[in-house]
Amino acid sequence: MPSPPFVDRGTGELDRDQLLAEAIPLGKLVGLFAALAVVPFALAFLLGGSNGVLGALFVVVGQFVLAVGTGIVLIYVVARGIQLAEA
């Protein structure tokens, strides 16, 4: 029977190296979409918030980027979890 992911086979404790190896790419993916979303939100802020039509459009674009990023991160987490469970 394979050992559960993130558990050291010898000691039965959490394998911090494996946790870190999985957390770094996930953090980079989250950071990428957060950085991409900052651009339209900053443009909306500079154009006077959501009062104007152009500002509201940039707010919607920023929210769309965050929604798509959330979906991609969730798909990554599920796919990676399946890979780890099969290993």
C-alpha positions in Angstrom: 0.0 0.0 0.0 1.5 3.4 -1.0 2.1 6.0 1.7 -0.1 9.1 1.6 1.3 12.2 -0.1 3.3 14.6 2.0 4.1 12.0 4.7 7.6 10.7 5.2 7.7 6.9 4.9 10.3 6.4 7.5 9.1 8.6 10.3 5.4 9.0 9.5 5.7 12.8 9.9 5.0 15.5 7.4 7.6 15.7 4.6 8.3 19.5 4.6 10.5 19.3 1.5 7.7 17.8 -0.6 5.2 20.3 0.8 7.5 23.1 -0.2 8.1 21.6 -3.6 4.4 21.6 -4.2 3.7 25.0 -2.7 6.2 27.0 -4.7 4.7 26.3 -8.2 1.2 26.9 -6.8 2.3 30.1 -5.2 3.9 31.2 -8.5 0.6 30.5 -10.4 -1.5 32.4 -7.9 1.0 35.3 -8.0 0.9 35.3 -11.8 -2.8 35.9 -11.9 -2.7 38.4 -9.1 -0.1 40.4 -11.0 -2.1 40.2 -14.2 -5.2 41.4 -12.4 -3.4 44.4 -10.8 -2.9 46.0 -14.2 -6.6 46.5 -15.1 -7.5 47.4 -11.5 -4.7 50.0 -11.5 -5.9 51.5 -14.7 -9.5 51.6 -13.3 -8.2 53.4 -10.3 -6.2 55.9 -12.3 -9.3 56.6 -14.5 -11.4 57.5 -11.5 -12.8 54.2 -10.2 -16.0 52.7 -11.5 -17.7 56.1 -12.0 -16.8 56.2 -15.7 -17.6 53.7 -18.3 -13.9 53.0 -19.1 -13.1 52.6 -15.4 -16.0 50.2 -15.0 -14.8 48.2 -18.0 -11.3 47.8 -16.5 -12.9 46.7 -13.2 -14.8 44.0 -15.1 -11.7 42.9 -17.0 -9.8 42.7 -13.7 -12.5 40.6 -12.1 -12.6 38.4 -15.2 -8.8 37.8 -15.0 -9.3 36.8 -11.3 -12.1 34.4 -12.1 -10.2 32.7 -14.9 -7.1 32.5 -12.7 -9.1 31.0 -9.9 -10.4 28.3 -12.3 -7.0 27.5 -13.6 -5.5 27.3 -10.1 -8.3 24.9 -9.1 -7.8 22.8 -12.1 -4.1 22.6 -11.4 -4.7 21.6 -7.8 -7.1 18.9 -8.7 -4.9 17.5 -11.5 -1.8 17.6 -9.3 -3.7 15.9 -6.5 -4.7 13.1 -8.9 -1.1 12.7 -9.9 0.1 12.5 -6.3 -2.6 10.0 -5.4 -1.6 7.7 -8.2 2.1 7.9 -7.5 
